Amino acid sequence: MSTLEDLPVAPTEKGWGPLAARGEVSARSLRAAPIALHGGDFSFPLAVLERAALAGNIAAMATWCAAQGVELAPHGKTYMSPEIAHQQIAAGAWAITVASVAQLQAYHAHGVRRFIVANQLADRASIAWLAGVADAQVWVNVDSVEGVGFLADELARAGGSVNVFVELGHPGGRTGARSVAVALEVAQAAAARPQLRVAGVSGYEGTLGHHGLPEENARVAQWAQELASLGATLYGKGLLPDGYVVTAGGSAFPDVVAATLKGSVGPGDPVVVLRSGAYAVHDDGYYACVTPHDRGADGPALRPALSLWVPVLSRPEPDLALLLLGRRDAGFDEGLPIPREVLHRDGRRVAAPGLTVTALNDQHAFLSLPAGFDLGPGDLVHVGISHPCTTLDKWRVIPVIDEDERVVDLVHTLF
């Protein structure tokens, strides 16, 4: 982590240009001498992370998981940030989850050593690289006999081995065996190959629902029961060791997954691991509607930690303003940015009721607003986001602010 602490921010990083062009700035320098966010040193649009919200979310999820008796392997693809991953590990994370070996390599280069690859391995170069890594514990998914054969053959060629989870899916979902019977065949095939150590069962429930509705919760619970049953079946047949792992997603449905798996696991003292990803940053949109606490169920209390400050460019019509905010700055796959407040160029702050982002172009946002609302060029609109993954991947260096809106740190995103 020391290399990142001292890495100078390049003037080419979005928002940092004016400050970085005047002299070296790094995480270490910001911790020693914080800089006012609105003091004229940063250009906008600019994504920011609130330190207290980020730390609070990480602590809240860790505490909640401990109370449920489950482990947490946060999905690192949400952030691709070593700084955030190490905060999660310090809070007790069991491992960091990734979606690919490329993501694993990025985190491994910055000191992370325990990983779940929540996917199948499907290319020779990735498998060969992984076979040569001696200082990391890695678990990967398998969901077909053919996939088992490919993985084992490539590991044999490279002289390596790996832990595997047998993945259970559902019809119409993503990866994963489509039935317990097929999953049993996969487990038997994996157990027959010395390059593979069958360590547990895995799955992803997020494709069973999108809104936290009761009927979606019921589908997730039924699937989680099947996943637990698969683990018990494999353990009973001698295909899993004591202390095997049962792992599921857990971003939108952590309450249902945790309660169902803990209530359904069989003998063998299995370890239940959630792979929740978005919780550390949370959002103002999609996750604010579906996570348990926000919909009145049992879950950690989270608050949005990521937002953007964006300038008003033009007020060409009474009920329309154009913002310097586009698809290159904010995600839009699960909803458009949500205005929170306005910071006028004279320093006044007002709430943003009635302001709505209606469309994003590559570099512009269309802002609908009441005809008499005071807003003009040079004002800043503070917006929240929906679905953090696709906003975070548009920023490589993000300022971290304290409660006084001073930039006191930064985080890097690796992709």
C-alpha positions in Angstrom: 0.0 0.0 0.0 2.9 2.4 0.5 3.4 2.6 -3.2 -0.1 3.9 -3.6 0.2 6.3 -0.6 3.1 8.1 -2.3 2.0 7.8 -5.9 1.7 11.3 -7.3 -1.7 12.1 -8.9 -1.1 12.9 -12.6 -2.5 16.2 -14.0 -4.4 14.0 -16.5 -6.7 12.5 -13.8 -10.2 13.9 -14.1 -10.8 16.8 -11.6 -7.2 16.9 -10.3 -5.6 18.8 -13.2 -5.4 22.3 -11.6 -4.0 21.0 -8.3 -1.7 18.4 -9.7 -0.2 20.8 -12.3 1.0 23.1 -9.5 2.9 20.4 -7.6 3.0 16.9 -6.3 -0.2 15.6 -4.6 -0.7 12.1 -3.1 -2.6 10.3 -0.5 0.1 10.9 2.0 0.3 14.7 1.3 -3.5 15.0 1.6 -3.6 13.3 4.9 -0.9 15.7 6.1 -2.4 18.8 4.6 -6.1 18.5 3.6 -7.5 20.7 0.8 -10.9 22.3 0.7 -13.1 20.7 -2.0 -14.6 24.0 -3.0 -11.5 26.1 -2.6 -10.7 26.5 -6.2 -8.2 23.6 -6.5 -10.3 21.0 -8.2 -12.1 21.1 -11.6 -15.6 19.7 -12.1 -17.3 17.4 -12.7 -15.7 15.5 -9.8 -16.6 12.2 -8.1 -16.0 12.2 -4.3 -16.2 9.7 -1.5 -17.3 10.6 2.0 -14.9 9.1 4.5 -17.4 8.7 7.3 -20.0 7.1 5.2 -17.5 4.7 3.6 -16.0 3.7 7.0 -19.5 3.4 8.6 -20.8 1.2 5.9 -17.8 -1.2 6.1 -18.2 -1.4 9.9 -22.0 -1.8 9.7 -21.8 -4.7 7.3 -19.0 -6.4 9.2 -21.0 -6.1 12.5 -24.2 -7.3 10.9 -22.5 -10.4 9.3 -20.9 -11.3 12.6 -24.3 -11.1 14.3 -25.8 -13.4 11.7 -22.9 -15.9 12.1 -21.8 -15.6 8.5 -18.5 -14.5 6.9 -18.1 -11.8 4.3 -16.0 -11.9 1.1 -16.8 -8.4 -0.4 -17.0 -8.4 -4.2 -14.1 -6.3 -5.3 -15.3 -5.7 -8.8 -17.6 -3.0 -7.5 -14.6 -0.7 -6.6 -11.4 -2.3 -8.0 -9.8 -0.2 -5.2 -7.0 -1.6 -3.1 -7.6 1.0 -0.4 -11.2 0.0 0.0 -10.3 -3.7 -0.1 -7.8 -3.3 2.7 -10.3 -1.4 4.8 -12.7 -4.3 4.4 -10.0 -6.9 5.3 -9.1 -4.8 8.4 -12.8 -5.1 9.3 -12.6 -8.9 9.2 -13.4 -9.8 5.6 -12.9 -13.5 4.9 -11.5 -12.9 1.4 -12.0 -10.5 -1.5 -14.2 -11.7 -4.3 -13.3 -11.0 -7.9 -14.9 -11.8 -11.3 -11.7 -12.6 -13.2 -8.1 -13.5 -12.9 -7.2 -10.0 -14.2 -9.0 -8.5 -11.3 -7.3 -10.9 -8.9 -3.9 -9.9 -10.4 -4.7 -6.3 -9.8 -5.5 -6.8 -6.1 -2.7 -9.3 -5.6 -0.2 -6.7 -6.8 -1.4 -4.5 -3.9 -1.2 -7.0 -1.1 -4.5 -9.0 -1.1 -3.9 -12.7 -0.6 -7.3 -14.5 -0.2 -9.7 -14.6 -3.1 -12.9 -16.0 -4.4 -13.2 -15.9 -8.2 -16.9 -15.9 -8.5 -16.7 -17.3 -12.0 -15.4 -20.2 -14.1 -11.8 -20.0 -15.4 -12.0 -20.1 -19.2 -8.7 -19.1 -20.7 -5.3 -20.8 -20.6 -3.1 -17.8 -19.8 -5.2 -17.0 -16.7 -5.1 -20.6 -15.4 -1.3 -20.8 -16.1 -0.7 -17.6 -14.2 -2.8 -18.7 -11.3 -1.0 -22.1 -11.1 2.2 -20.2 -10.5 1.0 -18.1 -7.6 2.3 -19.6 -4.4 1.4 -16.8 -1.9 -2.4 -16.6 -2.3 -5.4 -18.8 -1.4 -7.9 -18.9 -4.2 -11.3 -20.6 -4.7 -12.9 -20.7 -8.1 -16.3 -21.9 -9.5 -17.0 -24.9 -11.7 -20.4 -25.6 -13.2 -20.0 -28.3 -15.8 -18.1 -31.6 -16.4 -16.6 -30.0 -19.5 -15.4 -27.0 -17.6 -13.9 -29.2 -14.9 -12.0 -31.1 -17.6 -10.7 -27.9 -19.2 -9.6 -26.4 -15.9 -7.9 -29.6 -14.6 -6.1 -30.2 -17.9 -4.7 -26.7 -18.0 -3.6 -26.9 -14.4 -1.9 -30.2 -15.0 -0.1 -28.7 -18.0 1.0 -25.8 -15.7 1.8 -27.9 -12.7 -0.7 -26.3 -10.4 -3.9 -26.9 -8.4 -6.8 -24.9 -7.1 -9.8 -25.0 -4.7 -13.2 -25.2 -6.4 -16.8 -24.5 -5.5 -19.5 -26.3 -7.4 -21.8 -23.6 -8.6 -25.6 -24.0 -8.6 -27.6 -21.7 -10.9 -31.2 -21.5 -11.8 -33.1 -21.6 -15.1 -32.7 -18.3 -17.0 -29.9 -17.2 -14.6 -26.3 -16.7 -15.2 -23.6 -19.4 -14.8 -24.2 -22.4 -12.5 -25.5 -26.0 -12.9 -29.2 -25.9 -13.6 -30.1 -28.7 -11.2 -28.8 -30.4 -8.1 -28.4 -33.6 -10.2 -26.1 -31.9 -12.7 -24.2 -30.2 -9.8 -23.6 -33.6 -8.3 -22.0 -34.8 -11.6 -19.8 -31.8 -11.6 -18.7 -32.4 -8.1 -17.9 -36.1 -8.8 -15.9 -35.1 -11.9 -13.9 -32.5 -9.9 -13.2 -34.9 -7.1 -11.7 -37.3 -9.6 -9.0 -34.8 -10.7 -6.0 -34.3 -8.4 -5.6 -30.7 -9.6 -8.9 -29.7 -8.0 -9.9 -29.6 -4.4 -13.7 -29.5 -4.0 -14.1 -27.0 -1.1 -17.8 -26.1 -1.1 -20.8 -24.9 -3.1 -21.5 -21.5 -4.6 -24.2 -19.5 -6.4 -25.6 -16.1 -7.3 -29.2 -15.2 -6.4 -29.3 -11.6 -7.9 -31.0 -12.7 -11.1 -34.0 -14.0 -9.2 -35.2 -10.6 -8.3 -34.5 -6.9 -8.7 -36.7 -5.0 -6.3 -36.8 -6.8 -2.9 -40.4 -7.7 -3.4 -41.9 -10.5 -1.2 -42.3 -12.9 -4.1 -38.6 -12.3 -5.1 -37.6 -12.9 -1.5 -39.5 -16.2 -1.6 -37.7 -17.3 -4.9 -34.3 -16.4 -3.3 -35.1 -18.3 -0.2 -36.1 -21.4 -2.2 -32.9 -21.3 -4.2 -30.8 -20.8 -1.1 -32.4 -23.8 0.4 -31.4 -25.8 -2.7 -27.9 -24.5 -2.4 -27.6 -25.6 1.2 -29.1 -29.0 0.3 -26.6 -29.4 -2.4 -23.8 -28.8 0.1 -25.3 -31.3 2.5 -25.7 -33.9 -0.3 -22.1 -33.5 -1.4 -20.8 -33.7 2.2 -22.9 -36.9 2.8 -21.3 -38.5 -0.3 -17.8 -37.7 1.0 -17.2 -35.1 -1.7 -16.7 -32.1 0.7 -14.5 -31.7 3.7 -15.5 -30.7 7.2 -15.8 -26.9 7.3 -16.8 -26.7 3.7 -18.0 -23.3 2.3 -21.5 -22.3 1.2 -21.3 -19.0 -0.6 -23.9 -16.7 -2.3 -24.1 -13.1 -3.5 -25.9 -11.1 -0.9 -25.9 -7.5 -2.2 -29.7 -7.0 -2.7 -30.9 -10.0 -0.5 -28.3 -10.5 2.3 -31.1 -10.9 4.9 -32.8 -13.6 3.0 -29.6 -15.4 2.0 -28.0 -15.3 5.4 -31.1 -16.4 7.3 -32.0 -19.2 4.8 -28.4 -20.6 4.5 -27.8 -20.5 8.3 -31.1 -22.2 8.9 -30.7 -24.8 6.2 -27.1 -26.0 6.2 -26.5 -29.6 7.2 -23.7 -31.5 9.0 -20.1 -30.8 8.5 -19.9 -27.4 10.2 -20.1 -25.5 6.9 -19.0 -21.9 6.7 -21.6 -19.5 5.1 -19.9 -16.7 3.1 -21.7 -13.7 1.6 -20.1 -11.9 -1.4 -21.9 -8.6 -1.0 -20.3 -5.9 -3.1 -22.0 -2.5 -3.3 -22.6 -2.0 0.5 -19.4 -0.1 1.2 -20.4 2.8 -1.2 -24.2 2.1 -1.4 -26.1 4.7 -3.5 -29.0 7.1 -3.8 -31.0 4.9 -6.3 -31.2 1.2 -6.9 -29.5 -0.1 -3.7 -31.2 2.6 -1.6 -34.5 0.9 -2.6 -33.7 -2.8 -2.4 -31.2 -3.4 0.5 -32.9 -4.8 3.6 -32.6 -1.8 6.0 -34.0 0.6 3.3 -37.0 -1.6 2.7 -37.7 -2.2 6.4 -36.1 -5.6 6.8 -33.2 -6.8 8.9 -29.9 -5.5 7.6 -27.1 -3.1 8.2 -27.9 0.6 8.0 -26.0 2.0 5.0 -25.8 5.4 3.5 -24.5 6.7 0.2 -20.8 7.5 0.2 -20.3 8.3 -3.5 -21.5 11.4 -5.3 -20.6 13.9 -7.9 -20.3 17.7 -8.0 -21.2 19.0 -11.5 -21.3 22.5 -13.0 -24.2 24.1 -14.7 -23.3 25.1 -18.3 -26.4 26.6 -19.6 -30.0 27.6 -18.8 -31.4 27.7 -22.4 -35.0 27.3 -21.4 -36.9 28.2 -18.2 -37.4 24.6 -17.2 -34.1 23.2 -18.6 -30.5 23.4 -17.6 -27.5 21.6 -19.1 -24.9 20.1 -16.8 -21.3 19.1 -17.5 -22.1 15.5 -16.5 -22.2 12.7 -19.0 -22.0 9.0 -19.6 -18.3 9.2 -19.2 -18.8 10.4 -15.6 -21.7 8.6 -14.1 -23.4 5.2 -14.5 -26.9 5.1 -16.0 -27.6 1.3 -16.2 -29.8 1.3 -13.1 -31.1 4.8 -13.1 -29.9 8.4 -13.8 -28.1 10.6 -11.2 -30.2 12.0 -8.5 -29.9 15.8 -7.6 -29.3 16.4 -3.9 -28.5 20.1 -3.5 -27.2 23.1 -5.3 -24.1 25.1 -4.4 -24.5 28.6 -5.9 -21.4 30.4 -7.1 -21.8 32.9 -4.3 -21.6 30.2 -1.7 -25.3 29.7 -1.0 -26.6 26.1 -0.6 -30.1 25.0 -1.3 -31.9 21.7 -1.5 -32.8 20.4 -4.9 -36.5 19.5 -4.8 -38.1 19.3 -8.2 -34.8 18.9 -10.0 -34.5 15.7 -12.1 -31.9 14.5 -14.5 -33.9 13.2 -17.5 -31.1 12.2 -19.9 -27.4 11.8 -20.3 -25.3 12.3 -23.4 -21.6 11.6 -23.6 -20.7 14.8 -21.8 -24.0 16.5 -21.0 -26.9 16.0 -18.6 -30.4 17.4 -19.2 -31.7 18.8 -15.9 -35.5 19.4 -15.6 -36.3 22.1 -13.0 -39.1 24.4 -12.0 -39.2 27.5 -14.2 -38.6 29.9 -11.3 -35.8 27.9 -9.7 -32.6 29.9 -9.1 -29.9 28.2 -11.1 -27.4 29.4 -13.7 -23.9 28.9 -15.2 -21.2 28.5 -12.6 -23.5 27.0 -10.0 -22.7 23.4 -8.9 -25.3 20.6 -8.6 -24.5 17.8 -6.2 -25.9 14.5 -7.4 -26.1 11.0 -6.0 -25.7 8.0 -8.2 -27.5 4.7 -8.8 -25.5 1.4 -8.9 -22.0 2.3 -7.9 -20.0 -0.1 -10.1 -20.6 1.7 -13.4 -19.8 5.1 -11.9 -16.6 4.0 -10.1 -15.2 2.5 -13.2 -15.2 6.0 -14.8 -12.8 7.5 -12.2 -9.3 6.3 -11.5 -8.4 8.6 -8.6 -11.2 9.7 -6.3 -10.9 12.3 -3.5 -12.1 11.3 -0.1 -13.7 14.1 1.9 -14.4 14.6 5.6 -17.5 16.1 7.2 -16.1 19.6 6.5 -15.7 18.8 2.8 -12.0 18.9 3.0 -10.1 16.4 0.8 -8.3 14.3 3.4 -7.3 11.2 1.3 -7.9 9.5 -2.0 -8.6 6.1 -3.4 -7.4 4.5 -6.6 -9.5 2.3 -8.9 -7.5 -0.2 -10.9 -9.7 -0.6 -14.0 
